[in-house]
Amino acid sequence: MSLLDPKLQTFFEIARIGTVHGASKILNITQTGATQRIRALEKQISATLFIRSRTGMKLSHEGEALLRYC
């Protein structure tokens, strides 16, 4: 059982693994669900957390700061 908010848990797994696909497998949710959680979190805190590319996702400066609190 995790006490982390599902959006933060998703953020943490994507940051750890580097892809939405890998994180969604670990969290047992769809890729769409993981993406929606990240978008909702970004909207909630008014920040871009990841730099997206075809090869994966890298943390932005704001994402690195948030990761320290997870």
N, CA, C and O atoms as a GROMACS GRO file, in nm:
protein
  280
    1MET      N    1   0.084  -0.118   0.000
    1MET     CA    2   0.000   0.000   0.000
    1MET      C    3   0.089   0.124   0.000
    1MET      O    4   0.185   0.133   0.076
    2SER      N    5   0.054   0.218  -0.085
    2SER     CA    6   0.131   0.341  -0.095
    2SER      C    7   0.048   0.459  -0.044
    2SER      O    8  -0.071   0.468  -0.073
    3LEU      N    9   0.112   0.547   0.029
    3LEU     CA   10   0.044   0.665   0.078
    3LEU      C   11   0.056   0.781  -0.020
    3LEU      O   12  -0.003   0.887   0.001
    4LEU      N   13   0.132   0.761  -0.127
    4LEU     CA   14   0.146   0.865  -0.228
    4LEU      C   15   0.017   0.878  -0.308
    4LEU      O   16  -0.051   0.780  -0.336
    5ASP      N   17  -0.014   1.000  -0.346
    5ASP     CA   18  -0.124   1.026  -0.437
    5ASP      C   19  -0.097   0.951  -0.568
    5ASP      O   20   0.019   0.945  -0.610
    6PRO      N   21  -0.199   0.894  -0.633
    6PRO     CA   22  -0.175   0.821  -0.758
    6PRO      C   23  -0.102   0.903  -0.864
    6PRO      O   24  -0.022   0.849  -0.940
    7LYS      N   25  -0.128   1.034  -0.870
    7LYS     CA   26  -0.058   1.119  -0.967
    7LYS      C   27   0.091   1.128  -0.933
    7LYS      O   28   0.176   1.122  -1.022
    8LEU      N   29   0.122   1.142  -0.804
    8LEU     CA   30   0.263   1.148  -0.764
    8LEU      C   31   0.332   1.013  -0.781
    8LEU      O   32   0.449   1.007  -0.816
    9GLN      N   33   0.259   0.907  -0.756
    9GLN     CA   34   0.315   0.773  -0.774
    9GLN      C   35   0.349   0.751  -0.921
    9GLN      O   36   0.454   0.695  -0.953
   10THR      N   37   0.260   0.794  -1.010
   10THR     CA   38   0.285   0.783  -1.153
   10THR      C   39   0.405   0.868  -1.193
   10THR      O   40   0.491   0.823  -1.269
   11PHE      N   41   0.410   0.989  -1.143
   11PHE     CA   42   0.524   1.078  -1.169
   11PHE      C   43   0.655   1.011  -1.127
   11PHE      O   44   0.752   1.010  -1.203
   12PHE      N   45   0.657   0.956  -1.006
   12PHE     CA   46   0.776   0.892  -0.954
   12PHE      C   47   0.821   0.776  -1.042
   12PHE      O   48   0.940   0.764  -1.072
   13GLU      N   49   0.728   0.690  -1.083
   13GLU     CA   50   0.764   0.574  -1.166
   13GLU      C   51   0.814   0.616  -1.303
   13GLU      O   52   0.909   0.556  -1.355
   14ILE      N   53   0.752   0.716  -1.364
   14ILE     CA   54   0.799   0.762  -1.494
   14ILE      C   55   0.938   0.822  -1.480
   14ILE      O   56   1.025   0.799  -1.564
   15ALA      N   57   0.960   0.899  -1.374
   15ALA     CA   58   1.093   0.957  -1.350
   15ALA      C   59   1.197   0.848  -1.329
   15ALA      O   60   1.310   0.859  -1.376
   16ARG      N   61   1.160   0.743  -1.259
   16ARG     CA   62   1.252   0.633  -1.228
   16ARG      C   63   1.284   0.550  -1.351
   16ARG      O   64   1.399   0.513  -1.374
   17ILE      N   65   1.182   0.520  -1.430
   17ILE     CA   66   1.199   0.430  -1.545
   17ILE      C   67   1.232   0.505  -1.674
   17ILE      O   68   1.310   0.457  -1.756
   18GLY      N   69   1.171   0.621  -1.691
   18GLY     CA   70   1.201   0.702  -1.810
   18GLY      C   71   1.100   0.692  -1.922
   18GLY      O   72   1.112   0.763  -2.021
   19THR      N   73   1.001   0.601  -1.908
   19THR     CA   74   0.898   0.590  -2.012
   19THR      C   75   0.761   0.574  -1.948
   19THR      O   76   0.746   0.518  -1.840
   20VAL      N   77   0.660   0.624  -2.018
   20VAL     CA   78   0.522   0.607  -1.973
   20VAL      C   79   0.484   0.459  -1.984
   20VAL      O   80   0.415   0.406  -1.897
   21HIS      N   81   0.530   0.395  -2.090
   21HIS     CA   82   0.498   0.254  -2.111
   21HIS      C   83   0.547   0.168  -1.994
   21HIS      O   84   0.471   0.088  -1.939
   22GLY      N   85   0.672   0.184  -1.957
   22GLY     CA   86   0.728   0.106  -1.848
   22GLY      C   87   0.661   0.134  -1.715
   22GLY      O   88   0.633   0.042  -1.638
   23ALA      N   89   0.635   0.260  -1.688
   23ALA     CA   90   0.569   0.297  -1.563
   23ALA      C   91   0.427   0.243  -1.557
   23ALA      O   92   0.382   0.197  -1.452
   24SER      N   93   0.356   0.249  -1.669
   24SER     CA   94   0.218   0.201  -1.669
   24SER      C   95   0.212   0.050  -1.645
   24SER      O   96   0.118   0.001  -1.582
   25LYS      N   97   0.311  -0.022  -1.693
   25LYS     CA   98   0.317  -0.167  -1.667
   25LYS      C   99   0.336  -0.194  -1.518
   25LYS      O  100   0.269  -0.281  -1.462
   26ILE      N  101   0.425  -0.122  -1.455
   26ILE     CA  102   0.451  -0.140  -1.313
   26ILE      C  103   0.329  -0.103  -1.229
   26ILE      O  104   0.296  -0.171  -1.133
   27LEU      N  105   0.263   0.006  -1.267
   27LEU     CA  106   0.147   0.054  -1.192
   27LEU      C  107   0.018  -0.021  -1.228
   27LEU      O  108  -0.085  -0.003  -1.164
   28ASN      N  109   0.027  -0.104  -1.330
   28ASN     CA  110  -0.089  -0.181  -1.376
   28ASN      C  111  -0.204  -0.090  -1.420
   28ASN      O  112  -0.320  -0.113  -1.385
   29ILE      N  113  -0.169   0.014  -1.498
   29ILE     CA  114  -0.268   0.103  -1.557
   29ILE      C  115  -0.234   0.117  -1.705
   29ILE      O  116  -0.128   0.073  -1.749
   30THR      N  117  -0.323   0.177  -1.781
   30THR     CA  118  -0.296   0.197  -1.923
   30THR      C  119  -0.201   0.314  -1.942
   30THR      O  120  -0.184   0.397  -1.854
   31GLN      N  121  -0.138   0.318  -2.058
   31GLN     CA  122  -0.051   0.432  -2.091
   31GLN      C  123  -0.132   0.561  -2.093
   31GLN      O  124  -0.084   0.665  -2.048
   32THR      N  125  -0.253   0.553  -2.144
   32THR     CA  126  -0.341   0.670  -2.146
   32THR      C  127  -0.370   0.718  -2.004
   32THR      O  128  -0.370   0.838  -1.978
   33GLY      N  129  -0.396   0.625  -1.914
   33GLY     CA  130  -0.422   0.660  -1.775
   33GLY      C  131  -0.302   0.728  -1.711
   33GLY      O  132  -0.317   0.826  -1.638
   34ALA      N  133  -0.182   0.676  -1.738
   34ALA     CA  134  -0.060   0.736  -1.684
   34ALA      C  135  -0.040   0.877  -1.739
   34ALA      O  136  -0.005   0.969  -1.666
   35THR      N  137  -0.062   0.892  -1.869
   35THR     CA  138  -0.047   1.024  -1.931
   35THR      C  139  -0.148   1.123  -1.874
   35THR      O  140  -0.114   1.238  -1.848
   36GLN      N  141  -0.270   1.078  -1.853
   36GLN     CA  142  -0.372   1.166  -1.796
   36GLN      C  143  -0.336   1.209  -1.655
   36GLN      O  144  -0.358   1.324  -1.617
   37ARG      N  145  -0.280   1.118  -1.577
   37ARG     CA  146  -0.239   1.152  -1.441
   37ARG      C  147  -0.129   1.258  -1.442
   37ARG      O  148  -0.132   1.352  -1.362
   38ILE      N  149  -0.033   1.243  -1.531
   38ILE     CA  150   0.076   1.340  -1.539
   38ILE      C  151   0.024   1.475  -1.586
   38ILE      O  152   0.061   1.578  -1.530
   39ARG      N  153  -0.061   1.476  -1.685
   39ARG     CA  154  -0.118   1.603  -1.732
   39ARG      C  155  -0.198   1.672  -1.623
   39ARG      O  156  -0.191   1.794  -1.608
   40ALA      N  157  -0.273   1.594  -1.546
   40ALA     CA  158  -0.352   1.650  -1.436
   40ALA      C  159  -0.260   1.708  -1.329
   40ALA      O  160  -0.287   1.816  -1.275
   41LEU      N  161  -0.151   1.638  -1.298
   41LEU     CA  162  -0.056   1.688  -1.200
   41LEU      C  163   0.011   1.815  -1.248
   41LEU      O  164   0.027   1.911  -1.172
   42GLU      N  165   0.051   1.817  -1.375
   42GLU     CA  166   0.114   1.936  -1.432
   42GLU      C  167   0.018   2.056  -1.428
   42GLU      O  168   0.058   2.168  -1.398
   43LYS      N  169  -0.108   2.030  -1.458
   43LYS     CA  170  -0.208   2.137  -1.453
   43LYS      C  171  -0.229   2.184  -1.308
   43LYS      O  172  -0.241   2.304  -1.283
   44GLN      N  173  -0.233   2.090  -1.216
   44GLN     CA  174  -0.255   2.121  -1.074
   44GLN      C  175  -0.146   2.211  -1.018
   44GLN      O  176  -0.175   2.303  -0.941
   45ILE      N  177  -0.021   2.186  -1.056
   45ILE     CA  178   0.088   2.265  -1.000
   45ILE      C  179   0.141   2.370  -1.099
   45ILE      O  180   0.238   2.440  -1.069
   46SER      N  181   0.078   2.380  -1.214
   46SER     CA  182   0.115   2.479  -1.317
   46SER      C  183   0.262   2.472  -1.354
   46SER      O  184   0.334   2.573  -1.352
   47ALA      N  185   0.307   2.352  -1.386
   47ALA     CA  186   0.447   2.332  -1.424
   47ALA      C  187   0.459   2.216  -1.522
   47ALA      O  188   0.378   2.123  -1.520
   48THR      N  189   0.558   2.223  -1.607
   48THR     CA  190   0.591   2.111  -1.696
   48THR      C  191   0.692   2.024  -1.625
   48THR      O  192   0.801   2.070  -1.590
   49LEU      N  193   0.658   1.899  -1.602
   49LEU     CA  194   0.743   1.810  -1.523
   49LEU      C  195   0.840   1.728  -1.607
   49LEU      O  196   0.946   1.687  -1.558
   50PHE      N  197   0.804   1.704  -1.732
   50PHE     CA  198   0.889   1.620  -1.818
   50PHE      C  199   0.914   1.687  -1.951
   50PHE      O  200   0.831   1.763  -2.002
   51ILE      N  201   1.031   1.657  -2.008
   51ILE     CA  202   1.062   1.692  -2.145
   51ILE      C  203   1.040   1.564  -2.224
   51ILE      O  204   1.110   1.465  -2.204
   52ARG      N  205   0.942   1.568  -2.312
   52ARG     CA  206   0.900   1.447  -2.382
   52ARG      C  207   0.976   1.432  -2.514
   52ARG      O  208   1.003   1.530  -2.583
   53SER      N  209   1.009   1.307  -2.546
   53SER     CA  210   1.073   1.276  -2.674
   53SER      C  211   1.030   1.136  -2.717
   53SER      O  212   0.963   1.065  -2.642
   54ARG      N  213   1.068   1.099  -2.835
   54ARG     CA  214   1.033   0.965  -2.884
   54ARG      C  215   1.105   0.855  -2.805
   54ARG      O  216   1.057   0.742  -2.798
   55THR      N  217   1.217   0.888  -2.748
   55THR     CA  218   1.295   0.786  -2.677
   55THR      C  219   1.260   0.776  -2.529
   55THR      O  220   1.310   0.688  -2.459
   56GLY      N  221   1.176   0.864  -2.481
   56GLY     CA  222   1.136   0.858  -2.340
   56GLY      C  223   1.110   0.996  -2.284
   56GLY      O  224   1.089   1.092  -2.357
   57MET      N  225   1.112   1.004  -2.153
   57MET     CA  226   1.081   1.129  -2.086
   57MET      C  227   1.192   1.162  -1.988
   57MET      O  228   1.235   1.078  -1.908
   58LYS      N  229   1.238   1.286  -1.994
   58LYS     CA  230   1.341   1.334  -1.902
   58LYS      C  231   1.278   1.440  -1.813
   58LYS      O  232   1.188   1.513  -1.855
   59LEU      N  233   1.325   1.447  -1.691
   59LEU     CA  234   1.272   1.546  -1.598
   59LEU      C  235   1.312   1.687  -1.638
   59LEU      O  236   1.425   1.712  -1.680
   60SER      N  237   1.217   1.779  -1.625
   60SER     CA  238   1.247   1.921  -1.641
   60SER      C  239   1.304   1.970  -1.508
   60SER      O  240   1.315   1.893  -1.412
   61HIS      N  241   1.340   2.097  -1.501
   61HIS     CA  242   1.391   2.152  -1.374
   61HIS      C  243   1.285   2.142  -1.265
   61HIS      O  244   1.315   2.110  -1.150
   62GLU      N  245   1.159   2.171  -1.302
   62GLU     CA  246   1.050   2.160  -1.206
   62GLU      C  247   1.029   2.015  -1.163
   62GLU      O  248   1.000   1.987  -1.046
   63GLY      N  249   1.044   1.923  -1.259
   63GLY     CA  250   1.030   1.781  -1.227
   63GLY      C  251   1.138   1.732  -1.132
   63GLY      O  252   1.111   1.653  -1.042
   64GLU      N  253   1.260   1.781  -1.153
   64GLU     CA  254   1.370   1.743  -1.062
   64GLU      C  255   1.342   1.793  -0.920
   64GLU      O  256   1.369   1.723  -0.822
   65ALA      N  257   1.288   1.914  -0.911
   65ALA     CA  258   1.257   1.969  -0.779
   65ALA      C  259   1.148   1.887  -0.711
   65ALA      O  260   1.156   1.860  -0.592
   66LEU      N  261   1.045   1.849  -0.786
   66LEU     CA  262   0.936   1.770  -0.728
   66LEU      C  263   0.983   1.631  -0.687
   66LEU      O  264   0.938   1.577  -0.586
   67LEU      N  265   1.073   1.574  -0.765
   67LEU     CA  266   1.122   1.438  -0.734
   67LEU      C  267   1.188   1.432  -0.596
   67LEU      O  268   1.178   1.330  -0.527
   68ARG      N  269   1.253   1.539  -0.556
   68ARG     CA  270   1.317   1.541  -0.424
   68ARG      C  271   1.214   1.524  -0.311
   68ARG      O  272   1.249   1.478  -0.202
   69TYR      N  273   1.089   1.560  -0.336
   69TYR     CA  274   0.986   1.554  -0.234
   69TYR      C  275   0.905   1.424  -0.237
   69TYR      O  276   0.821   1.400  -0.151
   70CYS      N  277   0.931   1.341  -0.336
   70CYS     CA  278   0.859   1.213  -0.347
   70CYS      C  279   0.932   1.108  -0.267
   70CYS      O  280   0.888   0.993  -0.262
   0.00000   0.00000   0.00000
